[in-house]
Amino acid sequence: MGVAGLAHAIVSSQGGLKQLQLAASFERMNADQGAAIAKLVDSAQASLKSLANVGAGLGGKVNVSA
């Protein structure tokens, strides 16, 4: 393997390393986003549970046009 071949191998491996770093970064962002969505769904379910105790028909005729 000549000097040019060795240089090419080094440059190629550095490019591959950068791709792996970017892939890891994207995976961390996806994991964070998934956790945020799960938290949002949990809080929405908690809100619905608290509304389950409201009397039937309450708020059915609220004027929201103002």
C-alpha positions, 0 to 999 in steps of 0.5 A: 500500500502506497502513501496515496492509498494510506492517505485515502484510507485515513480520509475515508475512515474520518468520513465514516466516523463523522457519519456515525457521530451524526447518526448518534446525534439524530438518534438522541434527538429522536429519543428525546422527542419520543419522551416528550410525546409520551409526557404530553400523552400522559398529561392529556390522559390525566386531564381527561381523568379529571374531567370524567368527574364533571356532571353530564351536560356541563359546558355543553352550551357555552358561547365561544363566539366572543 
